[in-house]
Amino acid sequence: MTTLIAEKPTLTPNNARLNDGLLNAMAALHWLNDHNLRVRSVSASPMHGPVIVLDEVPEPAVLEGALKSRVATGTLVHVTRVASVLGCQVEWRIRQMPGAVAGTTVEVAA
């Protein structure tokens, strides 16, 4: 009796990039979970690496990010910070309220 083994289809280059990004996103999701960080969303595209948005502000000892954007609206400043985790862009948003003392701010997760 002959057994036929179906060959695994090869992915197109576009789908292969997306597949790699999704694998990286899953690894990053586990890393973030191990550090008690909640993920709000994950997006992936074959043209850009995965983007993971956090639901909270991480402790600097766990994840320190660079400034991506800063927009002042009324009495609040909306800041987006970004870091790289396992090939994924990880973002979180902070609302800053200017403090009573010059140069100080109060950070609140957006």
ZIGI-V674800 format. One record per helix or strand of 3 or more residues. SS is the DSSP state (helix for helix, strand for strand). FROM is the first residue (numbers start at 0). TO is the last residue. Records with the same first field share a line. If there is no record, write none. Layout:
SS = FROM-TO, FROM-TO
This chain:
helix = 12-33
strand = 38-42, 50-53, 65-72, 75-84, 87-97, 104-108
